[in-house]
Amino acid sequence: MPRPRDPGEADRARLLVAVGTDKHPFARLVGWLGQWHQGVADEVGLTLQHGHTPAPGVPGAVAFLGHDQLQAAMAEADLVVCHGGPATILEARRHGRLPIVVPRDPARGEHVDDHQQLFARRLGAAGMVALAETREELFAALDAGLADPSRFAVAADQRASDARRVAVEQVGRIVEELVAASTGRRQRTRWRPWARSGRNGERR
């Protein structure tokens, strides 16, 4: 759980990275963040929720955050990087953060299908997330956010949040239909961002 800022940390940006609770490792994102953070360690306070992915040597690493801990971390963060999970994206926006989203890639063994890629690309095209599918795109977004965190701030209005929730659910249904069509089978509905917290406290 992130600590309250000490007086000496007032000028350090807070970065939250959340990979979710999926059982598939996401070493690509964790590795990229470790590389980027090495060059800005004195400027950035990092909280890295790494789930089932090993995170050796990465500061601020914690396997899982309970729901309340995740909310506190998002409220405190200046920048949020996350996987393409709908609930995580919605929560980041609800806290006034434009999330930098790195969707999991099934071709790399990071998920069972490509629904995160389809979903994140739709939201990226709509300006609802900052999409980063390559190391270069992620580093560029983080550098821009470190230089000016306000570029990754959105209005944390509850009425707007409710409207976004409906919009994201609609997009999610479209993406699920695309995934189902591409695999030739009907999938279980997964787009329920209001669902109760899972075993580890985080909604996927």
N, C-alpha and C positions, 0 to 999 in steps of 0.2 A: 504493500500500500504506500502511496507517495507520502513523504513527510511534509509537514508545513515548512514553508520557506524560512530559512534562517536569514538574518539581516545581510550576511555576506553573500547570499545567493540571490538577492533581489534582482540582479541584472542578468541572471542566467535564464535562458528560455527553458520551459518545461516541455518535453516531448514524450507522448504516450504512444507506444506501439502495441497493438493487440492482434494476435493471430487467431484468436478464438479457441474453441475447445475440440475441434475436429481431431480425430485420432491420427490423421495423416500428418507427417512432419512438414514443416514449411521452412526448411533450412535455407532456401534461397533468400527469403525476406530477412531472416535473422542474420544471415551472413552479410547481406548488403548493409543492414543497419549497423552491424559491428564495424564494418569498414568505414562507413561515413562518420560514425561517432568518434573514431580515433582522432580525426583531424579537428574536432570541435569540442572535445571533452571538457575544456575549460569554460565553454560558452553554453553548454546544454546539459540539463539534468534529465536523465533518461529513466523511464519506467518501461520495461520490455516484458509484456505478458507473452511468454513463448510456448505455452501449452505443452504438447508432446514433442516439441523440437528441442534438442540439446542447445544450450546457449553458453558454452564455455568461454569464460573471459569477458563476457559482455556485462558491463555495469548495469545495475538497476534491474537485473533479471528476476522474474518471478513466474513460476509455472502457471498459476491460475489466480485470478482475482474474483472474489465474491461479487455479487451484483452491486451491493452498496459501495464496495471498494472501487469497482470499475466506474461507477457514476462519479465518485469523488475524484478519481484520477482524470476523468474527462473534463470535469468542471475546473480543475486546476491547470490542465494542460494548455499550452499556447498552440501546440500543433498535435494533430492526431494522425497516425498512420495505422491502417488496419487492412485485414483481408476483405474479401468481397461479401461478407455476411450481411444480409439486409438489416438485421437487428442492430448490429454494431454500427453500421452506417447511420441509421436513424438516430441512435442515441447520441452519436457524435454531433450530428446536426442539431439535435434538441438542446445540446449544451452550447450551441453557438459556434461550432467548429465545422469548417469545410474539410472533410476527411480526405487525406491522401490515400487512395485505395490501390493496393496491389492484389489483384485477384489470384486465387490459387489456380494452378495449371494442371489438369489431369494427366497431360502427356509427361509431366515430370513426377507423377505419383503424389501430387499434393491434394488431390480430391478424387471423388468417384466419377464426376462428370464436369462439363464445362459451364454449369449454370452460373458460377461466380463471374466468369469472364463475360458471358452474355449480359448479365445483370449490370456489372460495373461499366461495361461499354455503353449501355443505354443511359445510365445515370451520368456518365462522363460527357456524352453528347448533349445532355440536357443541362449541363453545368452544375449538377448537384453534388458531384465529387470531383476531385482532382485525380484523374486516372494515371497510374504509373505502372506500365507493364514491363519496363526494362530498368536496368540498374541506372542508366543515364537519366531516364525520366524521373526516377525516384530521387536521385541526388540533386537534380535541377530543382525539383519541387521543394526539397528540404532546404537547399541553399536559399531559395527565394523566400521561404517561410521564416528562416532564421534572420534574413535581412529585414523582413517586414512581415511580422506575424499577422498584421491586420488583413493581409491578402487572403488569409485562410480563415477569416471570421465571417459568420453569417448571423442574421438576426435570430435570436433565440426566443421567438414568439410562439406561445402555446397554440394559438389558433392556426398560425402558419404551419406549425409542427403537425397538427392534426390533418391539415390539408395535404401535407407532404406524405404523411403516413398512408393516406388513401391512394395517392398517386404512385407511391412506391409499391404498394400492394398490387395495383393494376399492372404496373410494369412487370412485377414478379410473376404474375399469372401468364403474361405474354411470353416471358422467357421460359417458364416451365413448359408451355405448349411447344415452344421451339425445341427444347431439349427432348421432350417426349417424342416429337416428330422425328428428330434426328436419330434417336435410338430405337424407334419403332415399338416403343412400349409406353404404357401409362405409368407415370410416376406419382408417388404420394405427394400431396400438397405440403410444401415446406415454407410457404410465404406467410408466416404468422408472426409479425414482429411484436405483437402484443402478448405472445405466449408466455407462460410462466417460466421462471428461471429454471435452468437445468441443474444437474447434480452439483456442478462446480460453481453455480451461482450466476454464470454468464449465459445469456440467451444467444443462440446461434442464428 
